[in-house]
Amino acid sequence: MTILKQRNKTGEVYAISEQLAHVNEALTVTVAKLRHENNHLRRKAQLKPHVRIITQSVAAARLLALWHCTGYMTGRKAAYSFGMSERTWYYARALCMVARIHDGVKFKTENPEEIERALAVAEQKCTFDPSLLELRLPLSKRPKRVR
């Protein structure tokens, strides 16, 4: 009789373990789906390289314009002495050239409102077509995928 009781108990344990295995399988499939979706969303949320370059160049171009309007020199060496990196200066100058407020040598205007408006339009244009900015950079300063 004790053997029958043990069989009955092992049968219950087996049934419970089978139920747990089915629940575990369902959870494993759900976790795999969530991981896949999470990876997809993480890749989608990453900032694209050209958007990052444009964002940095807008901030740097505004800084160059501020220096220009206050009477500071805005050349590469002067900007480097103020703490701006060489690559950032080239990006800022390229955006100013897209905005048509810089001719590659000097600023064309002194009006801050006009500069701000032109930079906003240039940012929109470059976000839509990043090659506008990248093609105004020297070859050595272009992102590798554009060279």
Short mmCIF file of the C-alpha atoms (twelve columns), coordinates in Angstrom:
data_MODEL
# 
_entry.id   MODEL 
# 
loop_
_atom_site.group_PDB 
_atom_site.id 
_atom_site.type_symbol 
_atom_site.label_atom_id 
_atom_site.label_alt_id 
_atom_site.label_comp_id 
_atom_site.label_asym_id 
_atom_site.label_seq_id 
_atom_site.Cartn_x 
_atom_site.Cartn_y 
_atom_site.Cartn_z 
_atom_site.pdbx_PDB_model_num 
ATOM 1   C CA . MET A 1   0.000  0.000  0.000   1 
ATOM 2   C CA . THR A 2   2.861  2.374  0.664   1 
ATOM 3   C CA . ILE A 3   4.136  1.715  -2.825  1 
ATOM 4   C CA . LEU A 4   0.776  2.794  -4.279  1 
ATOM 5   C CA . LYS A 5   0.851  5.967  -2.196  1 
ATOM 6   C CA . GLN A 6   4.349  6.729  -3.438  1 
ATOM 7   C CA . ARG A 7   3.223  6.176  -7.025  1 
ATOM 8   C CA . ASN A 8   0.288  8.492  -6.475  1 
ATOM 9   C CA . LYS A 9   2.605  11.180 -5.065  1 
ATOM 10  C CA . THR A 10  5.088  10.808 -7.909  1 
ATOM 11  C CA . GLY A 11  2.197  11.027 -10.379 1 
ATOM 12  C CA . GLU A 12  1.127  14.329 -8.828  1 
ATOM 13  C CA . VAL A 13  4.687  15.613 -8.904  1 
ATOM 14  C CA . TYR A 14  4.997  14.550 -12.517 1 
ATOM 15  C CA . ALA A 15  1.773  16.354 -13.444 1 
ATOM 16  C CA . ILE A 16  2.903  19.510 -11.635 1 
ATOM 17  C CA . SER A 17  6.310  19.354 -13.314 1 
ATOM 18  C CA . GLU A 18  4.608  18.970 -16.709 1 
ATOM 19  C CA . GLN A 19  2.467  22.043 -16.023 1 
ATOM 20  C CA . LEU A 20  5.540  24.017 -14.967 1 
ATOM 21  C CA . ALA A 21  7.361  22.934 -18.121 1 
ATOM 22  C CA . HIS A 22  4.497  24.230 -20.308 1 
ATOM 23  C CA . VAL A 23  4.415  27.532 -18.413 1 
ATOM 24  C CA . ASN A 24  8.216  27.773 -18.708 1 
ATOM 25  C CA . GLU A 25  8.045  27.209 -22.483 1 
ATOM 26  C CA . ALA A 26  5.450  29.950 -22.879 1 
ATOM 27  C CA . LEU A 27  7.524  32.337 -20.778 1 
ATOM 28  C CA . THR A 28  10.662 31.516 -22.755 1 
ATOM 29  C CA . VAL A 29  8.896  32.329 -26.028 1 
ATOM 30  C CA . THR A 30  7.554  35.584 -24.556 1 
ATOM 31  C CA . VAL A 31  11.002 36.605 -23.301 1 
ATOM 32  C CA . ALA A 32  12.522 35.867 -26.715 1 
ATOM 33  C CA . LYS A 33  9.884  38.033 -28.438 1 
ATOM 34  C CA . LEU A 34  10.435 40.869 -25.968 1 
ATOM 35  C CA . ARG A 35  14.213 40.680 -26.428 1 
ATOM 36  C CA . HIS A 36  13.816 40.863 -30.188 1 
ATOM 37  C CA . GLU A 37  11.472 43.842 -29.928 1 
ATOM 38  C CA . ASN A 38  13.770 45.550 -27.398 1 
ATOM 39  C CA . ASN A 39  16.796 45.130 -29.678 1 
ATOM 40  C CA . HIS A 40  14.812 46.553 -32.590 1 
ATOM 41  C CA . LEU A 41  13.688 49.578 -30.559 1 
ATOM 42  C CA . ARG A 42  17.191 50.153 -29.177 1 
ATOM 43  C CA . ARG A 43  18.674 50.196 -32.693 1 
ATOM 44  C CA . LYS A 44  15.908 52.490 -33.904 1 
ATOM 45  C CA . ALA A 45  16.400 54.917 -30.994 1 
ATOM 46  C CA . GLN A 46  20.132 55.326 -31.543 1 
ATOM 47  C CA . LEU A 47  21.132 58.656 -32.948 1 
ATOM 48  C CA . LYS A 48  22.215 58.323 -36.547 1 
ATOM 49  C CA . PRO A 49  25.770 59.565 -37.231 1 
ATOM 50  C CA . HIS A 50  24.744 62.322 -39.626 1 
ATOM 51  C CA . VAL A 51  22.137 63.643 -37.176 1 
ATOM 52  C CA . ARG A 52  24.778 63.750 -34.442 1 
ATOM 53  C CA . ILE A 53  27.168 65.652 -36.729 1 
ATOM 54  C CA . ILE A 54  24.452 68.141 -37.688 1 
ATOM 55  C CA . THR A 55  23.453 68.675 -34.049 1 
ATOM 56  C CA . GLN A 56  27.061 69.358 -33.078 1 
ATOM 57  C CA . SER A 57  27.630 71.626 -36.051 1 
ATOM 58  C CA . VAL A 58  24.531 73.717 -35.259 1 
ATOM 59  C CA . ALA A 59  25.738 74.393 -31.720 1 
ATOM 60  C CA . ALA A 60  29.252 75.179 -32.946 1 
ATOM 61  C CA . ALA A 61  27.961 77.419 -35.760 1 
ATOM 62  C CA . ARG A 62  25.895 79.400 -33.263 1 
ATOM 63  C CA . LEU A 63  28.988 79.789 -31.110 1 
ATOM 64  C CA . LEU A 64  31.026 80.987 -34.096 1 
ATOM 65  C CA . ALA A 65  28.266 83.444 -34.983 1 
ATOM 66  C CA . LEU A 66  28.221 84.715 -31.408 1 
ATOM 67  C CA . TRP A 67  31.984 85.217 -31.486 1 
ATOM 68  C CA . HIS A 68  31.665 86.981 -34.851 1 
ATOM 69  C CA . CYS A 69  28.893 89.320 -33.655 1 
ATOM 70  C CA . THR A 70  30.839 90.227 -30.495 1 
ATOM 71  C CA . GLY A 71  33.980 91.023 -32.454 1 
ATOM 72  C CA . TYR A 72  36.117 87.982 -31.694 1 
ATOM 73  C CA . MET A 73  38.115 86.290 -34.419 1 
ATOM 74  C CA . THR A 74  36.445 83.183 -35.795 1 
ATOM 75  C CA . GLY A 75  39.296 81.556 -37.666 1 
ATOM 76  C CA . ARG A 76  40.349 77.963 -37.056 1 
ATOM 77  C CA . LYS A 77  43.324 78.835 -34.863 1 
ATOM 78  C CA . ALA A 78  41.366 81.429 -32.872 1 
ATOM 79  C CA . ALA A 79  38.504 78.980 -32.300 1 
ATOM 80  C CA . TYR A 80  40.996 76.322 -31.237 1 
ATOM 81  C CA . SER A 81  42.486 78.759 -28.723 1 
ATOM 82  C CA . PHE A 82  38.956 79.333 -27.348 1 
ATOM 83  C CA . GLY A 83  38.520 75.574 -26.869 1 
ATOM 84  C CA . MET A 84  36.763 74.443 -30.049 1 
ATOM 85  C CA . SER A 85  38.250 71.394 -31.728 1 
ATOM 86  C CA . GLU A 86  39.433 71.602 -35.315 1 
ATOM 87  C CA . ARG A 87  36.868 69.103 -36.604 1 
ATOM 88  C CA . THR A 88  34.045 70.949 -34.837 1 
ATOM 89  C CA . TRP A 89  35.206 74.212 -36.373 1 
ATOM 90  C CA . TYR A 90  35.119 72.663 -39.859 1 
ATOM 91  C CA . TYR A 91  31.600 71.316 -39.213 1 
ATOM 92  C CA . ALA A 92  30.432 74.735 -37.983 1 
ATOM 93  C CA . ARG A 93  31.967 76.547 -40.943 1 
ATOM 94  C CA . ALA A 94  30.398 74.057 -43.352 1 
ATOM 95  C CA . LEU A 95  26.972 74.661 -41.826 1 
ATOM 96  C CA . CYS A 96  27.509 78.420 -42.065 1 
ATOM 97  C CA . MET A 97  28.377 77.925 -45.727 1 
ATOM 98  C CA . VAL A 98  25.173 75.930 -46.261 1 
ATOM 99  C CA . ALA A 99  23.297 78.800 -44.586 1 
ATOM 100 C CA . ARG A 100 25.082 81.203 -46.953 1 
ATOM 101 C CA . ILE A 101 26.292 83.402 -44.119 1 
ATOM 102 C CA . HIS A 102 29.926 82.394 -44.609 1 
ATOM 103 C CA . ASP A 103 31.860 82.298 -47.859 1 
ATOM 104 C CA . GLY A 104 34.608 79.964 -46.655 1 
ATOM 105 C CA . VAL A 105 36.843 82.853 -45.572 1 
ATOM 106 C CA . LYS A 106 34.678 85.231 -43.562 1 
ATOM 107 C CA . PHE A 107 31.112 85.916 -42.466 1 
ATOM 108 C CA . LYS A 108 28.935 87.770 -44.967 1 
ATOM 109 C CA . THR A 109 26.597 89.436 -42.458 1 
ATOM 110 C CA . GLU A 110 26.661 91.084 -39.062 1 
ATOM 111 C CA . ASN A 111 22.930 90.791 -38.317 1 
ATOM 112 C CA . PRO A 112 22.297 88.193 -35.525 1 
ATOM 113 C CA . GLU A 113 18.624 87.664 -36.453 1 
ATOM 114 C CA . GLU A 114 19.537 86.941 -40.051 1 
ATOM 115 C CA . ILE A 115 22.279 84.551 -38.932 1 
ATOM 116 C CA . GLU A 116 19.932 82.693 -36.569 1 
ATOM 117 C CA . ARG A 117 17.226 82.392 -39.225 1 
ATOM 118 C CA . ALA A 118 19.689 81.174 -41.846 1 
ATOM 119 C CA . LEU A 119 21.169 78.587 -39.450 1 
ATOM 120 C CA . ALA A 120 17.694 77.235 -38.636 1 
ATOM 121 C CA . VAL A 121 16.924 76.801 -42.343 1 
ATOM 122 C CA . ALA A 122 20.330 75.216 -42.955 1 
ATOM 123 C CA . GLU A 123 19.757 72.773 -40.085 1 
ATOM 124 C CA . GLN A 124 16.478 71.641 -41.637 1 
ATOM 125 C CA . LYS A 125 18.070 71.288 -45.067 1 
ATOM 126 C CA . CYS A 126 21.020 69.301 -43.719 1 
ATOM 127 C CA . THR A 127 18.785 67.040 -41.648 1 
ATOM 128 C CA . PHE A 128 16.857 66.210 -44.817 1 
ATOM 129 C CA . ASP A 129 19.993 65.879 -46.982 1 
ATOM 130 C CA . PRO A 130 23.229 65.381 -44.951 1 
ATOM 131 C CA . SER A 131 25.391 65.557 -48.071 1 
ATOM 132 C CA . LEU A 132 24.832 69.339 -48.171 1 
ATOM 133 C CA . LEU A 133 26.946 69.680 -45.051 1 
ATOM 134 C CA . GLU A 134 29.393 66.877 -45.721 1 
ATOM 135 C CA . LEU A 135 30.350 68.039 -49.199 1 
ATOM 136 C CA . ARG A 136 31.411 71.434 -47.842 1 
ATOM 137 C CA . LEU A 137 33.954 69.775 -45.555 1 
ATOM 138 C CA . PRO A 138 37.562 69.173 -46.604 1 
ATOM 139 C CA . LEU A 139 38.182 65.578 -47.644 1 
ATOM 140 C CA . SER A 140 40.225 64.878 -44.535 1 
ATOM 141 C CA . LYS A 141 37.378 66.006 -42.257 1 
ATOM 142 C CA . ARG A 142 34.491 64.193 -43.948 1 
ATOM 143 C CA . PRO A 143 32.932 61.178 -42.286 1 
ATOM 144 C CA . LYS A 144 34.431 57.964 -43.651 1 
ATOM 145 C CA . ARG A 145 31.257 56.860 -45.431 1 
ATOM 146 C CA . VAL A 146 31.260 60.010 -47.616 1 
ATOM 147 C CA . ARG A 147 34.900 60.017 -48.791 1 
# 
